[in-house]
């Protein structure tokens, strides 16, 4: 018996070792880069075929990079896809489950007694708010990722912005929008005099704004030099501006691809870094010969110091901004501590912490997979650091978490794990998808070419979109001017809201303010150790033992 027990323990240890040594990602071939292996047998670490054949016609990344070089760094095709890293991290939010209870109802309106006829899940209040002094309310605790200078963001902006406005959530207008605007006009000091694309983006959102959410304009190094803050404040009287410490998906500045030599030269003249160098004679010759088909426009790295950060926040407030927010990426624990501590001193209204994996645009593929602290670990650190600051009597800014979320269970877990600091989840690709789906359905209807996956529900917007009649009743004839991509985002947000109401009701929370870390349990001991959420066999154990006793 003893021997059998020891064998079982040894087998468990062996299994744990095997799990820990399994590759978390296979490099050298991925749909994102348009590559694949010839062989089914692959070397785990390198991703190279076990037998690399002389004469192979492709196409792994090493093969393609042999003649297309730097192009293989990025996912594509540019402007048509959004790419998200697919590295399988050891622990994520799937290692948490939500507690369910058969008693109680927290957060019901004052004067309402809890019972089967009052504690109904449609009554759950999913509204949240963020801000230091002047709060911003949202109907559900999600908002868009940064939709900036990428082609996907530009050509779908009307769908994304209107969808966010009618859903009552914040839309983030990302960096470099003014800087790459074809209609940009600068004054003699290199400051923005006119930016038609930025004007369009703000006006589209405001047309349908209903008092919930807001439009956040991000600023990086180049945006600051162009005077983006001054422009959007003076022309549009915006309440909020967002500072940015790098990217969520990578630690270098944002980039886009440019197909035209003339455009590349124009953006270099504006002060951007263009690679390869569009001014070089040999590069121009290669472009004319057809070898170089695209250029890249890169933003500069930011350099953060406490003094400069506090000074910049003060400057923006003196300009007239009522709120200043901060977006930071999956940097080390040092930068996270800096963001929380400096943010506390600067009275930042919201800090969005963006973990790995990431990607809404065209970040370098390897960097998206291999750089930064994954979201689960990053939120655990953020909560620990926030608790330390709070214990010292310092107020912690409201937080949002980003990096891989797509549905309501993830939203609940992120908020519960980050109580009381995390107020919302920032969704990148998940909120872009319904905008593009709705837009495409509109085009398919126009072309009388609906795919069977859609036409099985009907042939008109009223038949296809389950929320269309609700919006038609609210907006009347104006519904004809609301793009179907916006209807898609609204429909998706309603799914998030209803799903969240059900999860909250199941955990007996009828208001987001009553959700707590006790509403979660860790399915693995490793997840419990990282997050501080009790292991499933220990969660609520003391109360249960008291009942048994």
N, C-alpha and C positions, 0 to 999 in steps of 0.2 A: 504493500500500500504506500509506504514511504517512498519507495523507488518510483512508483507510478506518479506520485505527486511531484517528485523532483524532475522527472522527465517532462511533465506538463509545464512546470515553471521554466525549464530550459527551452522548451519549444516556444513559449510565449516570448522569452528574451530574444530568441532567434528570429521570431516573426517581427518583433520591434526593430531589430537591426536591419532586417530586409526592407521594411517600410522606410526606414531612414535613409537607406542607400539607393532607393528607386530614384531615377532621374525625374526632376520636376519639369523639365522642358527639353525637347529635342531640337537642337539648332540645325541650320543649314538647309532647311526646306519648310516652306509654309505658304499657304494660300495668299497671305497678306503680301508677300513679295513675289507672287506668281511663280513659285518654284516647287519642285518635287524631286524625290529620289527615284532613281531608276530601279534600284533593288529593294526587295522587301526586307533584307537583312541589313541593319544599320548599326554602326558603332555608336553606343549610347552617348558618349561624351561629345564627340565631334559632330555627329549627325551625318557623317560621310558614309557612303555605301561600303559594306564590308569588303566587297571587291570592286575597286574603282577601275573601270574598263577604258583602256586607251582606244579612242574611237567613239566613245559615248557621245550621243547627240543631245544630251541634256535631259532635265534641266535642274540641278540643285543650285544652291546659292553660290557655291565655290565655282561651279561651271559657268554660271551666268556672269558672275563678278569678273571672270577672266577677260571678258571683252566689253562689259557694260559698267564695270567698276563701281563708282560711287552711287549710281542709280539704284543699285540693289540694297542700299542702306535703308531705303524708305518703302513703306507699303504703297500700293497703288491698285488701279490707276488713279492718279491724283484728280481730285475734284469729283469723283464718282463714288468713292468708297469712304467709309469710316472704319478705322482699324483699331481693335482693342487687343492688348497683350493677352496671351493665353497660357502663361506660365502657371503651373498648378502649385500654389504655395502650401506649405505643410499644414497651416491652420488658417481658417477663414470663418465667416459668419455662419456657415453651415454646421460648424461645430457647437453652435448654440441652439437651444430650443426654447420656445416661449412657454412659460408656466400657464396652466389652466386651473381655474378655481370654480367651486360649486357654491360659494357663498360670497356675499358682499357686493357692493357696487360703489366704487369711488368716483367722485367727480361729477355726480349728477347735479343739476341746477339746484340752487338753494331753495329749500322748502319742499323738494320732491322726495318722498320716502321710497327707498329702494324696494322693489318687488317685481314679480313676473310681468306686470302690466306697465311698469315704468322703465325698467332696465332693458330696453329694446335696443338692439345694435344700431339701427338707423339714427338713434338719438345721440350716438357718440359724437363728441365735438373734436374734429381733427384740426382745428385752427391752431396756428403757432404764431410767434412773433419774435423778432430779433431787434437789437439796437441797445445802445447804452442809455440814452435819455429819451430820445424820440424814436419810438418803436415802429417797425414795419410789420403789418399783419399779413399772413398768407392763409389761404383757405385749406391747404394741405401742406405738410412739412417737407416739400421738395421744391427745388428750383433747377433751372438749366445750368449746364456747364458753360464755359466761356465759348461763345460763338463769335469768333473774331474774323481774322483776315483770310481764312481758308475759303476756297471756292464753294465748298459744301454749305458753309454758313452764309456766304453772300447770296447765293442763288435761291436759298430756302428761307431767307430771313423773314419774309412776310408770314409764312406758315408758322415759323417758330415763335415770333414775337406776338402775333395776334393770338395764337394758341395759348401762350403763357398769360396774356392779359385777360382773356375770357375765362381762364382756369383760376385766376386769382393767385398766381405765383410770380416770383421774380425771374426776370430774364437777364442773363449776363452777356453784355456786348464786349467781346474780348479785345485783346490788344491789337495795335497796328491797323485798325480800320481806317483812320484818317491817313496814316502814312502811305498806304497803298492805293488810296482813292484816286482813280484816273482824273477826277475833276478837282483834285486838291489845288488850292491856291495859297501860297505862302507870302508873307510880307517881307520887307527887306531884311528883317532880323531872323528869318527862317521860322516864323511862327504862323500858325494857321489863320488864314483870313477867310477861307471858305472850304467846306468839306461836304459836298452834296450827299455822299453815301452815309456819313454819320448823321446828317440831318434826316435823311430818309428813315434810317433805322429807329431813331428816337420818335419821330412822328408816327410811324406805323404802330409802335407799341402804345403810344399815348392815345391814339384814336379810339382804342377799345379798353383803355385802362379804367378799372372800376373801384379803385381805392384799396385793392389788395395786391401785395407784391410791389415791385418797382423795377426800373431798368438801371442796372449797374454798368458803368463804363469802366473798363480796366485800363491801367496805365503801366507801361514798362519804361525802360530807359529812353527809347526813341520817342514814345508818346509824351513823356515829360519834357523832352527837348522841343518838341513841336508845339507845346502849349495846349495839349488836349483838354486838360482840366479847365483852363481859362476859357477855351472855346465853348465847351458844353455848358459851362455855368452861365457865361454871358449871353449866349444865343438861346439856350433851352432852359435855363434856370433849374438845372437838376439838383436834387437834394443830396445825392450820394456819389462818391467816387471811390474806386477800388484800386489800391496799390497791389503790386504783384511781386512776389519773390520767386522768380523762375516759373517752371511749369509743373503740373502734376505728373505728366507722363515722362518727363525728362528734366535734367538739371541744366540744360542749356536753353537759350532763348528760342522763341517760336520761329518756324520757317514755313515758307510756301514755295511752290515751284512756278517758274515763269517760262513760257514757251517762246517768248520773243526777245531777241537781242536788244531791240530798241527799248522795250519795257525794262529789261535788266539794267541798262545804262541809266534810264530815268530814275529807277529806285536807288541805284548807287549814288547818283547825284543828290538825292534827298538825304543821304547819310547812312543808308543801310549797307550791311555786309553782303556782297554778292559772290557766290561761289559756283563754278569757277569764275575767275576774274573776267568780267565782261569787257574790260578795257584792254586786256592783253591781246596782242596781235595774233599769237598762235591759237588762242582760244577762239577768237573771232573767225580765224581760218577754219578751225575744226567745226565751228557752228555752220559756216557757209558750205562746208563739204558734207554736212549732214551727220557727222559723228556725234557732235554734241547737240542734243535735241531740246534740252531744258537747262535753265539756271535755277539756283536756289537763293532765296532771300532770307537771311538770318537776322535775328535780333541779338543784341549784345547781352552778355552776362551781367547780372546785377551784383553789386557789392554792398552788403548790409553792415551798417554800424548803428549802434544805439543812438548816438547823437544825431546822425543824419536822418534816421527814421523819425525820431521825435520832432525834429525840426521840419521835416516835410509834412507830417500830419498837422502840425501847428500852422504851417503856411496854407495848407488846403482849407483849414477851418477859417482862417482869416480871410481867405478869398470869398467865403460864403457858403461852403458846403456844410449841411447839417449833420451829415454822417460820413465817416471814412471807414471803409472796410479793408480787409487784407486777405489775399489769396496766397497760400504757401503750399509747397509740394512735399514730396516724400523724402525730404532731406534727413540728415542725421538728427539724433536726439538733441544735439546742441542747437540747431536752427529751430527746432520745435520749441525748445525752452525759451529761446530768444523771442519767438513770435508771441508766446503766451505772456512772458514777463514784460517785454516792451509794449505789447498790445494793451496790457493792463495799465501801464503808466500813461500810455497815450489815449486811453479810454476809447479804444477801437470798438466799433459797433458790431462787427462780425468778423470772425476769422474762419475762413474755409480751409480745412486741412485735407489735402488731396493725396491719397495713398497710391502705391503701386498695386495692381497693374493699372495702366491708363491708356488714354488715346481716344481723341475724337477726330483728329485731323490727320496729320502725316508725320508724326514724330518718328525719329529713327527706330526701326523695328527692334533691334537688339537692345537699345536703351530702354524702350518701353517694357521689355521683358526682364532685363537684368539690373536695372537701376532702382534704388530707393527702397524705403520701408513699406511693406504691404499694408493695406488699409487696416486690417484687424489689429496688427501689432501697433500701428501708428495711433489708432484711437485709444488703445490700452495705455500707451505712453502719455497721450494727451490728457487722459483722465487722471492718471497718477500725478502728472505735473500740475494740473489744475487744482487737485486736492491739496498739494503742497502749498501753492500760492494762497488758496483760500484759508488754510490753517494759519498763515501768517497775517491774516486780516486783509489780504489784497482781493479786490474784486476781479473775477475772471471774465473776459469778454464772452459774449455768446459765440458758440462754435457751430460750424456745420462740417459734416464729414463727406468726402467724395472718394471715388475710386472703385468702380465695379458694381454699383448698385443698379437694380433693374425692376424690382417689384416690392410689394408692401411689407413682406416679412423682413427683408433687409432693412427697410426704413424703420420698422419697429425696433429691431435689434440694435441698430446704430444709436437710436435715440435713448433706448433703455440702458444700454451699456455706458452711454456718456452722460447720464443724468447727474446733476441738473444743468450741465453746461451745453450739451448738444441740442440744438433747437430744430435742425433740419438736415436733410440729405441733399447733396448736390448730385444730380444725375446728368451725365454727359450723353453717351450714345443712346441710352434708353429713352430719353425725351426727344432725341432727334428722329428716331425711327418712325414714330407715329406721324410726325410732320411730313416725312418723305412718303410714307405709305398713303396718307390722305391726298397729297399732291398728285401722286401717280394714279390713284383711283380717279381723280378728277380728269386727268388727261386721257385715261382709258375710256371713260364715259364719253368724252368729247370725240374720241377717235372711233367710238363704237367697237372697242377691242378689249372688253373686260375679260381677264383670265377666269377660268372656271373656279379658281380658289376664291374669287370675289363674287362672280355672277350667281353662284349658288344661293347667295343671300338676297339678290335682287339686281336691278339694273339702274336704279336712281339713288341719289344721295339719301332720300327719305327711307328707302328700303335697306340700304347698306349700312348706314351709321345709326346705331341704336340711340344716339343722343340727338340726332338731327332735329326731330320734331320739338324736343325740349328747347333747343337753341332757336328754332324758328318761332316758337311761341314767345320767347324772350325778346328777340331782336326784330321780329316782323320781316318786312321787305329787305332790311339790312342784311339778312342772312345770305342774300345773293352776292354780297360783297365780301363776305367772310370766306377766305380760302379754305378748301377742304383739308389741307394740311393742318390748319388751325383746329378744325373740327376733329381731326384725328388725335391731336394732342389733348384736346378737351376730353374726348372719349377715353383716352388712356388714363388721364388724371382722375376721371370718375371711377375707373377700375381700381386705381391705387387707393382712392378715398374709401370706397366701399369695402375693399379687402382689409384696409387698415381698421375700419370700424369693427369688422368682425373679429379681428385679432385682439383689438383692445377690449371689446365686450367679453371675449373669452377669458381674458386676464382680469376682468372686472374693473377696467379703467374706462371711464366715460368722458374723460378729458385728458389731453396730452400731459397736463401738468401733474397728474397723479401716477403716471408711468414711472417705475423705479427699476433699479438693478435686480431687485428681488423677483421681478417678473421674467427673469432669464435663468437658465441652468446650462452648465457646460457639459457636453456629451463626452469629452475627453479630459483626462487630467492635465494634458498639456495646454488645452484651451483655458482651463480653470487657472492654471499657473500664470499664463500670460495676461489674462483679462481681469482676474480677481473675482470673476463670477463663480459661485459655488459649483463644484462637481455635482452631477445629477444625483448621486447617492447620498450627498450631504445636504443638498438644497431642501429647506423646510424640515430637515430631519428632527431638529430639537422640538419644534411644535408637534410633529407627529408622535414623537416619543412621549411627550407630555399627555397626549390624548390616550395613548396605550397604557400609560401608568395610572 
